[in-house]
Amino acid sequence: MDTSTRKTLDYYDTHAETVCLKYEATGGGTLSGWVLRQTQPLELILELGCGSGRDAAFLKQHKRVVIGLDGSRAML
């Protein structure tokens, strides 16, 4: 893993609680709406860098099947 990636993951591991609160406070992003329009109910979506799971939860509410992965254990 390169130094830049390690620094990024270290940041998220250290500040996960604060970052998750900020993510949750912003509501759904425009990307989630786009993914919703591009997919059908029960379609499987792999979300890389899922963070707090906000977008995965939104998509699940709309009957998408989501698998979320994140490099930061603390964010999961």
N, C-alpha and C positions, 0 to 999 in steps of 0.2 A: 504494500500500500504506500502511495507516495505521501510526502509530508503535508501537502495541502489537504488531501482527503483526510488524513489522520487529525489535522487541526480542526477541520470541520466537524468530524464525528466527536472529537473531544469536547468541542463547544456544545453540541447538542446533548451529549451525555451529562455535562455539567449543568446546563441551563434548561433541561427538559421541562420541568414544571412551569417555568415562566413562559417558555416558547409555546407550550401546549395551551396555556391560558390565552395567549395572544391569538393563536390560530382559532380557537373555539369562539372567541369574541368577534371575529371578523365574519362569521357565518360562512356559507358556501361560496366557493370561488367560481369564476366563470368557466374554468376548465371542467369542473364537475357537470355543469350544465351542457357543455359541449359533448362530453363523454356520454351523457344521458341521451342526447339527440342522435348520437352515432351508434347506439346499441339498442338491443331489444331486451324485454324482460327475460330473466333467467340466463342471460348471457354472462359468461365468465370473464372477469376483468382482473388483471394482475396489476396492482398499484405498487410501483417501486418508489421508495421514499415516502411511505404513507404517513409518517409523523404521528400526529395525535389520533389519526383515524377519522378525522372530521369528514373528509370527502368520501371515504369508504362507507361511513354511516349514512351519508346522504344518498349514495347510490344504492345501498341496501334497502333504504326506505322506498326506493323506486324499483324494487324487485330485481336488482342486478346482483349477481353473485361475485363477491369481491375477495380476493386474497391480497392482503397488504404485507409488504416487506419494508424494513427500514434498517439501515446500517447502524443506527444508534439503538442499543438495547433499552436505554432509558426512555426514549421516545415511545417505544412500544408499550 
